[in-house]
Amino acid sequence: MDYDAFLEKAMKIFNEKMGTDYSADNIVLRCLTTEDQMEVFQSFCTDYFPDRLKDRYEDEGYFAFRASSFIGWDDGSKDGILLRTDIPYKPAELIHVFLHELAHIFCCHNELNGKSFYNEYCEGYAPTTGEDEAINAGYAVWRECIAEIIAIECDDNCAILSLRRKKKLFAQLSDEIEPLEGKLAVSQILVAVMTSLEVETAEGWASASESIRQFIPLDLPEYMALFEAVYRQLRGKVIPIDIDFISEIGALYMNILAVTMLRRFQTNLQ
């Protein structure tokens, strides 16, 4: 596949939808496979993103992604995308992968007045370990959620489904909530809820919450609090975020994780 051509198509779509000016002049693409991922990553970062060489990229599981975005923070610097090419893509799927990564880039530059939220708040900002974990968890949940919501809104191939048609998905994702991958599962739950027909067309939170309670088999009150916080963010500031919002998302996620794991443990004892 001509990956550069597909990225160009995705950038054109994103530019039309989001008012950006992404092009090969400011977005650089590199492709990797399992065989050369370490070498490509090191070369890519050396050329464009030297700060990312501090990542723990030698750890097992670091390269468990289809694509990953890289942010250039200096004036005139490029942003970038690393794409895994040893897995098959359908054309529409590849376009969506690129839209998702472009959304990450867009959000990183616009969520905190041009500063890096991660650098400001996710590395030693909080006074306690528990608060620090909540902030990091909240940001991980939110950044995947908002990137995918933007990608769906940009992608005309994505159908808007009702909550009723997503009930099995919610059950499946709730089973995937665990310490390692739980943040991604909760992000996907949020995306499924926020992009549903009922929630997108709701006149307000009261109407949206009524539909959610009717169709989603998730009985923890923390879920509704999480849905409400994200719903109000999407109906308000959308992209700009602050530490209070991310801390709230993180605390709710940590509670959901704790109760889910406790229930699973109690079930296994029966």
Backbone torsions as a table, in degrees:
resi	resn	phi	psi	omega
1	MET	NA	149.0	176.3
2	ASP	-87.8	90.2	-173.6
3	TYR	-65.7	-35.2	177.6
4	ASP	-62.8	-38.8	179.5
5	ALA	-66.3	-39.1	178.8
6	PHE	-68.3	-37.9	176.0
7	LEU	-64.1	-39.8	178.1
8	GLU	-60.5	-42.0	177.3
9	LYS	-62.7	-43.2	-179.9
10	ALA	-64.3	-41.1	179.0
11	MET	-64.5	-37.6	177.5
12	LYS	-62.5	-44.5	177.7
13	ILE	-61.7	-47.8	-177.3
14	PHE	-62.9	-42.4	179.0
15	ASN	-60.6	-41.3	-179.7
16	GLU	-67.5	-37.1	-176.5
17	LYS	-82.3	-36.5	-169.5
18	MET	-112.2	-2.1	177.3
19	GLY	72.3	25.3	179.4
20	THR	-92.8	178.0	177.9
21	ASP	-130.5	44.0	-179.1
22	TYR	-69.0	139.2	179.2
23	SER	-159.4	178.5	176.7
24	ALA	-63.6	-14.5	178.7
25	ASP	-75.2	-25.4	-177.5
26	ASN	-127.9	-2.5	174.5
27	ILE	-124.1	120.2	-179.3
28	VAL	-107.5	138.0	-178.4
29	LEU	-114.2	133.7	169.7
30	ARG	-128.9	145.3	-179.2
31	CYS	-112.3	144.1	179.5
32	LEU	-138.6	163.2	174.4
33	THR	-131.9	173.8	178.8
34	THR	-59.5	-35.3	-176.8
35	GLU	-70.1	-34.9	-173.9
36	ASP	-117.6	12.4	-170.9
37	GLN	-60.1	-39.4	-179.8
38	MET	-65.7	-46.3	-178.8
39	GLU	-64.5	-44.2	-179.5
40	VAL	-65.1	-43.9	179.4
41	PHE	-58.9	-48.3	-178.8
42	GLN	-62.0	-41.9	179.2
43	SER	-66.5	-44.8	-179.7
44	PHE	-59.1	-47.9	-178.4
45	CYS	-70.0	-38.3	177.9
46	THR	-60.6	-39.5	-177.1
47	ASP	-76.1	-37.9	-169.7
48	TYR	-128.8	-31.0	-171.4
49	PHE	-135.1	64.6	-174.4
50	PRO	-59.0	-27.4	179.2
51	ASP	-64.7	-25.6	-178.8
52	ARG	-76.1	-10.1	174.9
53	LEU	-67.8	-11.8	175.4
54	LYS	-80.1	-12.6	177.9
55	ASP	-59.1	155.2	177.8
56	ARG	-87.9	60.1	-171.8
57	TYR	-74.7	-9.5	176.1
58	GLU	-86.2	-8.1	178.5
59	ASP	-70.4	147.8	177.8
60	GLU	-63.1	134.5	177.9
61	GLY	92.4	-8.0	-178.0
62	TYR	-60.4	-38.2	-175.6
63	PHE	-94.0	23.8	179.6
64	ALA	-83.7	60.8	178.9
65	PHE	-139.9	156.4	170.9
66	ARG	-82.2	-39.3	178.4
67	ALA	-152.1	156.9	179.8
68	SER	-146.4	138.8	-178.9
69	SER	-95.0	151.0	179.6
70	PHE	-130.2	138.0	-173.1
71	ILE	-112.3	129.7	173.1
72	GLY	-96.6	117.3	-173.8
73	TRP	-94.8	-18.2	-179.2
74	ASP	-79.9	152.2	178.2
75	ASP	-58.9	129.9	177.9
76	GLY	82.5	-2.4	-179.3
77	SER	-80.0	160.5	180.0
78	LYS	-92.4	157.4	165.7
79	ASP	-100.4	166.9	-175.0
80	GLY	-149.9	166.0	177.5
81	ILE	-136.8	129.7	169.4
82	LEU	-99.2	127.3	-177.5
83	LEU	-119.9	129.1	174.3
84	ARG	-80.3	128.2	-174.9
85	THR	-116.1	6.7	177.3
86	ASP	-97.6	23.6	170.4
87	ILE	-127.7	149.3	-175.8
88	PRO	-78.1	141.7	175.5
89	TYR	-124.8	137.4	164.7
90	LYS	-82.1	151.6	-176.2
91	PRO	-52.2	-47.0	-178.9
92	ALA	-65.2	-35.1	179.1
93	GLU	-66.0	-42.0	-179.6
94	LEU	-65.7	-40.7	176.1
95	ILE	-57.7	-43.6	-178.4
96	HIS	-67.1	-38.9	176.8
97	VAL	-58.0	-45.5	179.0
98	PHE	-66.0	-40.0	177.7
99	LEU	-59.9	-40.3	179.0
100	HIS	-62.8	-44.7	-179.2
101	GLU	-70.0	-36.7	174.9
102	LEU	-63.0	-36.1	177.2
103	ALA	-64.6	-40.1	175.3
104	HIS	-58.2	-46.0	-178.9
105	ILE	-62.3	-45.8	-179.8
106	PHE	-59.6	-46.9	-177.7
107	CYS	-64.9	-43.5	-178.7
108	CYS	-58.1	-36.3	-178.7
109	HIS	-82.8	-14.6	-172.9
110	ASN	-121.4	-3.2	-174.2
111	GLU	-84.7	-19.0	-177.0
112	LEU	-143.6	52.0	176.6
113	ASN	53.3	41.7	176.1
114	GLY	83.5	-1.5	177.7
115	LYS	-98.8	161.9	179.6
116	SER	-84.0	115.3	177.3
117	PHE	-60.8	-39.9	-178.6
118	TYR	-61.2	-47.5	-178.3
119	ASN	-66.8	-33.2	-177.8
120	GLU	-75.3	-39.0	-167.7
121	TYR	-125.9	-13.4	-173.0
122	CYS	-102.0	3.5	179.7
123	GLU	-130.7	86.2	174.7
124	GLY	80.2	15.0	179.6
125	TYR	-74.6	-44.8	-174.2
126	ALA	-75.0	147.6	-178.9
127	PRO	-75.4	-18.2	-179.1
128	THR	-127.3	158.2	178.9
129	THR	-63.0	-40.6	-179.6
130	GLY	-61.6	-43.6	178.2
131	GLU	-66.5	-39.1	178.7
132	ASP	-62.8	-42.3	178.5
133	GLU	-64.2	-39.7	179.8
134	ALA	-65.4	-41.6	178.9
135	ILE	-63.5	-47.1	179.8
136	ASN	-63.0	-41.1	178.3
137	ALA	-65.8	-43.8	-179.6
138	GLY	-61.8	-41.5	-179.9
139	TYR	-68.9	-38.6	177.9
140	ALA	-62.8	-43.5	178.4
141	VAL	-63.8	-48.2	-175.2
142	TRP	-67.1	-45.0	-172.9
143	ARG	-65.0	-36.2	176.8
144	GLU	-72.9	-37.3	178.9
145	CYS	-62.3	-53.2	-174.6
146	ILE	-69.5	-34.0	178.6
147	ALA	-64.3	-42.0	-179.0
148	GLU	-72.9	-35.9	176.6
149	ILE	-61.6	-44.0	177.9
150	ILE	-63.3	-43.3	179.5
151	ALA	-60.5	-41.5	178.8
152	ILE	-64.9	-42.2	-179.9
153	GLU	-65.7	-29.9	179.3
154	CYS	-82.8	-22.9	-171.3
155	ASP	-96.1	107.1	-179.0
156	ASP	-68.5	-11.4	177.7
157	ASN	-82.7	-7.2	-178.9
158	CYS	-88.8	120.5	178.5
159	ALA	-82.5	145.2	176.6
160	ILE	-94.1	111.2	-174.9
161	LEU	-101.3	157.6	177.7
162	SER	-78.4	160.4	176.6
163	LEU	-60.8	-35.6	179.9
164	ARG	-58.2	-40.3	-178.1
165	ARG	-76.9	-6.9	-179.5
166	LYS	-107.3	5.9	-174.9
167	LYS	-59.7	-42.8	179.0
168	LYS	-65.0	-36.2	178.7
169	LEU	-62.7	-42.8	179.4
170	PHE	-61.6	-42.3	179.3
171	ALA	-63.5	-41.8	179.8
172	GLN	-64.1	-46.6	-178.4
173	LEU	-66.6	-36.4	178.9
174	SER	-64.2	-30.0	176.4
175	ASP	-71.9	-18.0	-178.1
176	GLU	-92.2	1.4	179.9
177	ILE	-77.6	112.6	178.7
178	GLU	-155.3	169.8	-169.9
179	PRO	-55.6	-36.1	-175.0
180	LEU	-82.3	-48.8	-173.7
181	GLU	-110.3	7.6	-175.5
182	GLY	-63.2	-35.3	-178.6
183	LYS	-63.6	-40.2	178.4
184	LEU	-66.6	-40.0	179.4
185	ALA	-62.5	-43.0	179.1
186	VAL	-67.7	-37.2	175.0
187	SER	-59.0	-43.4	-179.3
188	GLN	-68.2	-34.3	174.4
189	ILE	-63.1	-45.6	178.8
190	LEU	-60.0	-43.7	179.2
191	VAL	-61.6	-45.3	-178.9
192	ALA	-61.4	-38.9	179.6
193	VAL	-71.2	-50.5	-172.7
194	MET	-69.5	-24.4	179.4
195	THR	-100.5	11.4	177.6
196	SER	-75.0	157.6	-179.3
197	LEU	-59.0	-44.5	-176.3
198	GLU	-64.9	-43.1	-176.5
199	VAL	-75.1	-39.7	179.9
200	GLU	-64.7	-31.1	-177.5
201	THR	-98.7	0.2	-179.1
202	ALA	-65.9	143.6	179.1
203	GLU	-79.3	-19.1	179.3
204	GLY	-171.2	-180.0	-176.1
205	TRP	-64.1	-34.7	-179.1
206	ALA	-59.4	-45.4	179.2
207	SER	-68.2	-43.5	-179.4
208	ALA	-63.4	-43.9	-177.6
209	SER	-66.3	-33.8	177.5
210	GLU	-62.8	-43.4	178.2
211	SER	-66.2	-40.2	-179.6
212	ILE	-62.6	-46.4	-179.6
213	ARG	-62.7	-31.5	-177.1
214	GLN	-73.1	-34.9	-169.4
215	PHE	-114.7	-16.5	-174.6
216	ILE	-99.9	121.5	-177.6
217	PRO	-83.6	52.4	179.1
218	LEU	-121.1	113.2	-168.1
219	ASP	-99.7	3.0	178.7
220	LEU	-80.1	131.1	179.3
221	PRO	-61.1	-26.2	179.1
222	GLU	-61.6	-29.8	177.8
223	TYR	-63.0	-46.1	-178.6
224	MET	-65.0	-38.6	177.2
225	ALA	-64.2	-38.7	177.6
226	LEU	-66.2	-45.6	179.0
227	PHE	-59.9	-42.3	-178.6
228	GLU	-65.7	-43.4	-179.4
229	ALA	-60.7	-44.4	-179.5
230	VAL	-71.5	-39.6	177.9
231	TYR	-57.5	-46.8	-177.9
232	ARG	-68.4	-34.3	175.5
233	GLN	-63.1	-43.5	-178.4
234	LEU	-70.9	-25.0	177.3
235	ARG	-92.8	-0.3	-178.7
236	GLY	-120.3	-106.0	-174.7
237	LYS	-73.0	-26.7	180.0
238	VAL	65.0	-81.9	-173.2
239	ILE	-86.3	-50.6	-179.3
240	PRO	-60.6	134.8	-179.3
241	ILE	-129.4	163.8	174.8
242	ASP	-134.9	171.6	-174.5
243	ILE	-65.5	-32.8	-179.4
244	ASP	-65.0	-43.4	179.6
245	PHE	-63.9	-47.5	-178.4
246	ILE	-66.0	-38.1	177.7
247	SER	-63.6	-39.3	177.9
248	GLU	-63.8	-45.6	178.5
249	ILE	-60.2	-43.1	-178.5
250	GLY	-65.6	-42.9	179.9
251	ALA	-64.7	-41.4	178.6
252	LEU	-65.1	-41.4	177.6
253	TYR	-61.7	-45.9	-178.9
254	MET	-60.6	-37.4	177.4
255	ASN	-67.5	-42.9	178.3
256	ILE	-60.7	-45.1	179.4
257	LEU	-61.2	-46.0	-177.0
258	ALA	-63.2	-46.5	-178.7
259	VAL	-68.0	-39.8	178.8
260	THR	-61.0	-45.8	180.0
261	MET	-66.6	-37.8	177.9
262	LEU	-64.5	-44.7	178.9
263	ARG	-63.3	-39.6	180.0
264	ARG	-65.7	-39.2	177.4
265	PHE	-64.5	-43.6	180.0
266	GLN	-64.8	-37.1	178.1
267	THR	-65.3	-40.3	-179.7
268	ASN	-67.0	-23.5	178.9
269	LEU	-78.7	-19.7	-177.6
270	GLN	-73.6	NA	NA
